[in-house]
Amino acid sequence: MGHFGVKKMHKVVYEHFYWSSLMKDVERICGRCVVCKKAKSKTKNQGLIVSDRDAKFLSYFWKALWSKLGTRLMFSTTCHPQTDGQTEVVNWALSALLRSLVKKNLKLWEECLPHVEFAYNHSLHSSSKFSPFKVVYSFNPLSPLDLLPLPLSERVSTDGKRKADTIKKLHETVCANIEAKTEVYTRKANRKKKKVIFEEGDHVWVHLRKERFPEERKSKLMPKVDGPFQIRKKIHDNAYQLDLQGKYDISSSFNISDLSPFLADNPN
């Protein structure tokens, strides 16, 4: 069922078996798991359609297609993966699972992927407090641990209205759990941050990140910021489009973490 750690493994086992030292035994087994030690990193990074700024996603065809389908597109700011953090977390979890199964047989990863997907969707998620299967289908499908039990009544129920009510209540609970978890993360992330909001026409410094401005950061002695640049458009409180004056051949959209106020008397 995947190497997800103590809490998720305990949840899976508890659904089928129980003994007085269950949690201690799960902690002991997970703590001694050689596969987990090899496959997982020591630390874990702290998840509408949100995509990066690949040329395919920015093309007129792609925008027109989703506009006709009634879907709103949002693009991440360059070199700022936190914009789509939810996807990054899923990729991290799936990569760790694949390493657990594949080990040195790297060519077998495609064969392992369906099993990894099932294990991930069957596991309890810390934010929503439910598994993805439970959220989408309102039940968890049978797993190898079920050992051919009699089907539960909720799985074979034909009462459509009751099923719809169950799913609706489940989704409301999931949304509440995610909002509560997000609020906790937001408070921690903003604890030492001073909120700054720019307006169109303001002048700002641009922080020259090495991955985005490689030529300007070839030497440690080169300037770390450039500017001032005028804000041409406010996308939202955390992203802005600048007038780069043709100086750089890059996207003109920047996350607020890459900007700081220009406080000089004369921007020229």
C-alpha positions, 0 to 999 in steps of 0.5 A: 500500500505504499511507503507513506509513513506512520500516520497513513500506514496506521490508518490503512491497517486500522481499517482492517485489523486492530490490536492494543500495540498497533500504533507502536508496531507501525512506528517500529516497522516504519522506523526500521524500513530500509526502503523508506530510508533510501527512497525519501529525502531527509526533509520535506518541502513546505500544493482552475488550471495552473500551469507554467509559462511553457510556449505551448500553454501561452499560445493563442490556440491553447487560450482560445480552447479553454476559453471556449470550454469555460475554463480559466487559465492561470500561469505561475510566475517564473522561477516561483514553483510555490505558485503551484505548490499543490502539484509540487507536493504530489510530484514529490510524493509520487517520486518518493513512492517510485523510488521505493518500488523501482530501486535500481531497476529504473526501466520498470518505472512505467510498470510501477506507476499504476500501483503508485497511483492507486496507493497514493489515491487510497491513502489519507491526506493530511490536509483534507483528512480523506483519501482522494478516492473517498473525495471523488467516489465517496468510498475507498475501492477494495485493496489487497488488505480487504481479504475478500470481505462482504461488500459494505452497503454504502458501496452497493447502494442504489439510492441516488439521492442519498449517495449525492447527499453523502458526497456533498457533505463529504466535500463540504467537510474536505473543503473545511479541513483544507481551509483550516490547514491552509490558514495554519500554513498561511499564518506560519509563512506570514509570521515574519513577512511584512505585507507590501502591495504595489499599485500600477505606476509604482517603481520597484527594484527587481531581485536578480535571481541566478536561475532567471538572470544567469548573465547578470549573476555570473560573479558574486560581485555583480549587483543583486538588484536592478531598476527602477522598473515601473509596474505596468499591470497589477495581476493580483497582490502577489504578482505584477507585470513590469515595464522592462524597457526592452532590457531583458528578453524574459517574461515581464511577470514577477512574483512579489518576493522578487520585488522591493519598493524603490524609495529614491526621490527620483526614479530617473 
